[in-house]
Amino acid sequence: MASSPLDVMRRALSSRGPAKTVDDALTPAAVLVLLYPKNGDYCVLLNKRSQAVEHHKGEISFPGGAQETQDADPLQTALRETEEEMGISPADVTVLGELDEVETRSRFRVRAFVGTIAAGYTFSPSSAEIAEVLEAPVATLRDAANRRVETRWNNGGSISAYAYAYNEHLIFGATARILGQFLDILEEGERKES
């Protein structure tokens, strides 16, 4: 019997250490990549940021944000921000592991943790921070038709990177890099176990 994506991710993340960035001038931040069962598939929780937030207005992101002085560590940052943004209690999250750090164009150093919640969890999104909740099936995100190369201008030059289409949304930038890393680790873990 094939392992669930949750079991595959747990094992894959336990056998690797996350790569860290070296730029200490970046602002520490953390996000939570939540993987959970829904309607016979596994979904990843994303959100569309509102126009009221300070950074990345209207963009698709994972729950998370900047580390605050009261946070004991980056994981607590990710859990606190997820509760503030989505109403998910930290006690309801099982942490599976950590992905590599990612830098953002807005000068954040993002630690990305992978976790899971129970099926059928009721979200309570913050209307001030979240414009829309997206529950993206892993199968949809893996579909080659939904993965594209996007070229953007940055500091006078062009940068090409993968982006993901989900319904009418485009997932790009640091969120797409984190998502791509997550999907690659999941796929590699499944290959090893088959």
PENOR-V106475 format. One record per residue. N is the residue number from 1. SS is DSSP state (a for helix, b for strand, c for the rest). PSI is psi in whole degrees, 0 to 359 (* if undefined). NEAR is the number of other ideal C-beta (glycine too) atoms within 10 Angstrom. Layout:
N|SS|PSI|NEAR, N|SS|PSI|NEAR
//
This chain:
1|c|135|3, 2|c|145|9, 3|c|153|14, 4|c|158|13, 5|a|328|19, 6|a|314|18, 7|a|319|13, 8|a|313|22, 9|a|317|24, 10|a|312|19, 11|a|317|15, 12|a|318|21, 13|a|332|21, 14|a|342|9, 15|c|13|9, 16|c|153|14, 17|c|139|9, 18|c|138|14, 19|c|142|10, 20|c|152|9, 21|c|164|13, 22|c|357|8, 23|c|100|9, 24|c|351|7, 25|c|348|6, 26|c|148|16, 27|b|126|13, 28|b|138|17, 29|b|166|25, 30|b|147|29, 31|b|164|26, 32|b|121|27, 33|b|105|26, 34|b|126|24, 35|b|126|22, 36|b|154|20, 37|b|142|16, 38|b|126|13, 39|c|44|9, 40|c|5|7, 41|b|179|13, 42|b|138|19, 43|b|158|20, 44|b|133|23, 45|b|124|23, 46|b|168|23, 47|b|156|23, 48|b|122|16, 49|b|146|19, 50|c|175|16, 51|c|356|7, 52|c|347|12, 53|c|160|18, 54|c|318|9, 55|c|147|16, 56|c|46|16, 57|c|132|12, 58|c|2|11, 59|c|162|17, 60|b|134|23, 61|b|171|25, 62|c|157|27, 63|b|135|27, 64|b|182|28, 65|b|194|23, 66|b|145|15, 67|c|138|22, 68|c|160|11, 69|c|330|4, 70|c|349|8, 71|c|128|17, 72|c|328|9, 73|c|174|12, 74|a|326|21, 75|a|318|18, 76|a|324|15, 77|a|310|25, 78|a|316|30, 79|a|317|25, 80|a|311|20, 81|a|323|23, 82|a|322|27, 83|a|316|19, 84|a|319|16, 85|a|320|25, 86|a|354|21, 87|c|23|14, 88|c|118|23, 89|c|135|11, 90|a|328|15, 91|a|341|8, 92|a|0|14, 93|c|130|22, 94|b|117|14, 95|b|130|16, 96|b|335|21, 97|b|194|20, 98|b|143|19, 99|c|178|23, 100|c|152|17, 101|c|151|21, 102|b|139|21, 103|b|145|15, 104|c|162|18, 105|c|341|13, 106|c|15|13, 107|c|39|12, 108|b|147|21, 109|b|109|21, 110|b|123|29, 111|b|129|23, 112|b|118|27, 113|b|145|25, 114|b|133|26, 115|b|178|24, 116|b|155|22, 117|c|166|20, 118|c|152|10, 119|c|144|11, 120|c|18|8, 121|c|138|17, 122|c|116|6, 123|c|149|15, 124|c|77|12, 125|c|145|18, 126|c|121|16, 127|c|336|9, 128|c|329|10, 129|c|332|18, 130|b|122|23, 131|b|330|15, 132|b|140|14, 133|b|132|15, 134|b|125|17, 135|b|93|16, 136|b|119|20, 137|b|138|16, 138|a|319|17, 139|a|321|12, 140|a|316|16, 141|a|329|21, 142|a|340|13, 143|c|122|13, 144|a|332|6, 145|a|341|7, 146|a|3|17, 147|b|128|17, 148|b|164|14, 149|b|123|8, 150|b|137|15, 151|b|127|10, 152|b|155|13, 153|b|136|8, 154|b|121|9, 155|c|43|6, 156|c|3|5, 157|b|166|7, 158|b|145|8, 159|b|129|12, 160|b|137|9, 161|b|160|15, 162|b|147|15, 163|b|162|22, 164|b|134|24, 165|b|134|16, 166|b|113|19, 167|c|234|10, 168|c|7|5, 169|b|153|15, 170|b|124|16, 171|b|117|27, 172|c|181|19, 173|a|215|21, 174|a|323|22, 175|a|317|24, 176|a|323|20, 177|a|317|21, 178|a|315|23, 179|a|316|26, 180|a|318|17, 181|a|315|18, 182|a|311|21, 183|a|323|17, 184|a|317|12, 185|a|319|19, 186|a|314|22, 187|a|316|14, 188|a|319|13, 189|a|319|21, 190|a|320|15, 191|a|316|9, 192|a|328|11, 193|a|353|12, 194|c|*|7
//
